[in-house]
Amino acid sequence: MKIFWSFARSTFQFIVAYRFDFFMEFVLAVLRMYGIYWVWRILYTQRPGAFGVTLEQMTTYGVMGMALEMFIWSRPQWYMANQIKSGAIDTDLMKPLDFHWYMLARSIGEMFIGVGVLGLPALIIAFIFLGVQFPPDVASGLLFVVSMLFGFLLLFHLNFLLGSLAVVALDIRHISWAYFSVVRFLGGQIVPLWLFPPFVAVIAEALPFKGTYYIPISIYIGKLTGLDAFKALGFQAVWLVVLVVLSRLLWSAAHRRLVVQGG
Amino acid sequence: MESLRLYVRLVRLSMQARLQYRADFIMGLLNIIALNAINLGLIGIIVYRFVDLNGWIIWELFFLYCLWLLGHCLYSLFFWHFWELEEYIVQGTFDQFLLRPASPFIQFLGREVQYIGLADMSVAIVGLILAYTNLHLHWSLGQWLFFPVVVISGTLIETALVLMMACVAFWAGRSSMAINLVMEFNVLVQHYPIDIFGMWFRVVVTGLIPVAFMNYYPALMLLGKVDPQSPSAWLGYMSPVVAVILLLIASGVWHLALRRYSSAGG
């Protein structure tokens, strides 16, 4: 309990210190939700038949794509890149905690701040002003929560892998621009995979990115239900195992290299 | 004239420093091209099934995107480091510009050129050429003459807006989020024609943060989409006027900010 309160206090102080930044971030999130809402609305009115879902499901998909970013976004790669660049990484490595788990713990902390300060308020705005709907039934809602947690873990590990690259590349700023747009695109944050042209859909369906946005939101709006939903969760779980193993391997390789560099 | 010579010398110095990292330079270029390709791919997929977005077919949307990008790339080549103004202010290193007997603005400008803007430029030019041929456009001499004016106006509009936002750092210490806000409107305007959005959004990007003058209004005119009877037809020609007005305001804000500046060094 004591630990919890000290954590809560430091979180609160963090928010107060950066309140302007958080407020602006919130405004940006609302703007993005507003933008995508209108894109789908206009397209839907043009051709209602082409979507395979209702207008409300489609706009909910778009808005949730933007909102989910604040639920599953973690940024271990920036921390790792900074620590490696400045050399401060050795103090992290001396901690009596495995580096990979340490990064995960940090990211979970960040996620709670993001959800509390940005995610939930933005969702409330979306429910009131942008007509976002609740999941069709309780089961979909519960599966969505599970799937979203998987999405968080998948994205964390993808970012962790990117951060490990910083040991070799030193500056990951440029790579990360292209990386983010790949995640958004193949993850289906803006356009759901079922609207992709077949040859792109084949690629997107096989890669882990669709576990970040596409699967959780499709479950949320009731597009993926029953057995399909469980299959999708299985897909997330399998990729998660693969990415965890990859992260361990790549980080230990990077770690060795780092020690050599440090002399 | 004197300040131009000074600017060129400063830029040459900073480029020499930058060229040490050649691999980073090439990675930057490739990544920017990839980023734009993915953005255009997304727009392509959105209209792939629906043929058009509120009457804008795919090549018109590409034209809109690339017209914005061409103005933007000149901004990012020369003025990108407005982002970093807050660092100079917070760390007190801004003082160096005030100590030397030359315009602080020119000195600050000369700190850097962000030449990955060249990648934006190549994407924009290729995209515009493709859009022009695929749309079978035949511009009149007047439209050809107006095109570079639109591009330069776009650059100046973005530059003036970002400079004003960067000046927030003189008062608040931080400015990156304020710049982000402008960029978010920018991105929306770059990707989608503003006629798909609701009324208040159109009012904001026309009157308050007038980024729609970077691409939307001039594109209506250049693509022949404007209805000459419409009461707002003249907006297509207003980009240079908007740019000049914004520059005047931005310059005022900058001078006000300089007077306000007290070093963090103490």
Interface residues (C-beta under 8 A of the other chain):
Chain A: F20 D21 M24 E25 V27 L28 L31 R32 Y34 G35 W38 V39 I42 L43 Q46 R47 A50 A169 D171 H174 I175 W177 A178 S181 V182 R184 F185 I190 V191 L195 F196 P197 V200
Chain B: D24 M27 G28 L30 N31 I32 A34 L35 I38 N39 G41 L42 I45 I46 Y48 R49 F50 D52 L53 N54 I116 A172 R174 M177 A178 N180 L181 E184 F185 L188 Y192 I196 F197 G198 F201
